[in-house]
Structures are given as C-alpha cells and as structure tokens.
Amino acid sequence: MPEPFLCTKQAARRLHLSPATLERMRVRGDGPPFLRVSQTRIVYDCEMLDAWARSRRCTSTSERAA
C-alpha cells in the first residue's frame, strides 16, 4: 500500500520539481497545500498534491498559471 504522505523531496519528485522550488513555493504560498506535523517536519498529502497539480491545468501556453 503506498504512503499517503510524502516528504518535500518525494513530493517534489512526484511533481517533477526540485525540492528547492517546492520550498520556495511553500514560502510564497503558491504551492500545493502541506501539513506541518512538527516544528521541522513538513509532509504533503498525495491526494492534495494531485488535486493541486490538476488545478493548474492549462489549454494554452498563453494562459497564466493559477
């Protein structure tokens, strides 16, 4: 059974992003939703990652990202 939560490195790999890019998006508030399970531990719910990625679907390169 697959893990329901991913660390930053695993989530970045799933989204085809670098971990640093995902971290910057988290700081800016324009990345996928995450859970802070402790002061230093951030995880991403796989379903939320997939929903966030689907919400950024475009039909043209001239469309602005959400």
C-alpha positions as a Markdown table, in Angstrom:
| # | Residue | x | y | z |
|---|---|---|---|---|
| 1 | Met | 0.0 | 0.0 | 0.0 |
| 2 | Pro | 1.5 | 3.4 | -1.0 |
| 3 | Glu | 2.3 | 6.0 | 1.6 |
| 4 | Pro | -0.4 | 8.7 | 1.9 |
| 5 | Phe | 2.1 | 11.4 | 2.9 |
| 6 | Leu | 5.3 | 12.4 | 1.2 |
| 7 | Cys | 8.3 | 14.4 | 2.5 |
| 8 | Thr | 9.4 | 17.5 | 0.5 |
| 9 | Lys | 11.9 | 15.6 | -1.6 |
| 10 | Gln | 9.4 | 12.9 | -2.5 |
| 11 | Ala | 6.6 | 15.4 | -3.3 |
| 12 | Ala | 9.0 | 17.4 | -5.5 |
| 13 | Arg | 9.9 | 14.3 | -7.4 |
| 14 | Arg | 6.2 | 13.4 | -7.9 |
| 15 | Leu | 5.5 | 16.9 | -9.3 |
| 16 | His | 8.8 | 16.9 | -11.4 |
| 17 | Leu | 10.1 | 19.9 | -9.5 |
| 18 | Ser | 13.3 | 20.4 | -7.5 |
| 19 | Pro | 12.9 | 20.3 | -3.7 |
| 20 | Ala | 14.2 | 23.9 | -3.6 |
| 21 | Thr | 11.4 | 25.1 | -6.0 |
| 22 | Leu | 8.8 | 23.4 | -3.9 |
| 23 | Glu | 10.2 | 25.0 | -0.7 |
| 24 | Arg | 10.1 | 28.5 | -2.4 |
| 25 | Met | 6.5 | 27.9 | -3.5 |
| 26 | Arg | 5.7 | 26.9 | 0.1 |
| 27 | Val | 7.2 | 30.2 | 1.5 |
| 28 | Arg | 5.4 | 32.3 | -1.1 |
| 29 | Gly | 2.1 | 30.5 | -0.6 |
| 30 | Asp | 1.6 | 29.5 | -4.2 |
| 31 | Gly | 2.5 | 25.8 | -3.9 |
| 32 | Pro | 0.4 | 22.8 | -3.0 |
| 33 | Pro | -1.1 | 22.5 | 0.5 |
| 34 | Phe | 1.1 | 20.9 | 3.1 |
| 35 | Leu | 0.8 | 19.7 | 6.6 |
| 36 | Arg | 3.2 | 20.7 | 9.4 |
| 37 | Val | 3.4 | 17.7 | 11.7 |
| 38 | Ser | 6.1 | 19.2 | 13.9 |
| 39 | Gln | 8.2 | 22.3 | 14.1 |
| 40 | Thr | 10.6 | 20.9 | 11.5 |
| 41 | Arg | 8.6 | 18.2 | 9.7 |
| 42 | Ile | 6.5 | 19.1 | 6.6 |
| 43 | Val | 4.6 | 16.5 | 4.7 |
| 44 | Tyr | 2.3 | 16.5 | 1.6 |
| 45 | Asp | -0.8 | 14.5 | 1.2 |
| 46 | Cys | -0.7 | 12.6 | -2.1 |
| 47 | Glu | -4.3 | 13.4 | -2.9 |
| 48 | Met | -3.8 | 17.1 | -2.2 |
| 49 | Leu | -0.7 | 17.1 | -4.4 |
| 50 | Asp | -2.6 | 15.5 | -7.3 |
| 51 | Ala | -5.6 | 17.9 | -6.9 |
| 52 | Trp | -3.3 | 20.9 | -6.8 |
| 53 | Ala | -1.5 | 19.7 | -10.0 |
| 54 | Arg | -4.8 | 19.2 | -11.8 |
| 55 | Ser | -6.0 | 22.7 | -10.7 |
| 56 | Arg | -3.1 | 24.1 | -12.7 |
| 57 | Arg | -4.2 | 22.5 | -16.0 |
| 58 | Cys | -3.9 | 24.9 | -19.0 |
| 59 | Thr | -5.1 | 24.6 | -22.6 |
| 60 | Ser | -2.7 | 27.2 | -24.0 |
| 61 | Thr | 0.8 | 28.4 | -23.2 |
| 62 | Ser | -0.5 | 32.0 | -23.1 |
| 63 | Glu | -2.7 | 31.2 | -20.0 |
| 64 | Arg | -1.4 | 32.4 | -16.7 |
| 65 | Ala | -0.8 | 29.8 | -14.1 |
| 66 | Ala | -3.2 | 29.8 | -11.1 |
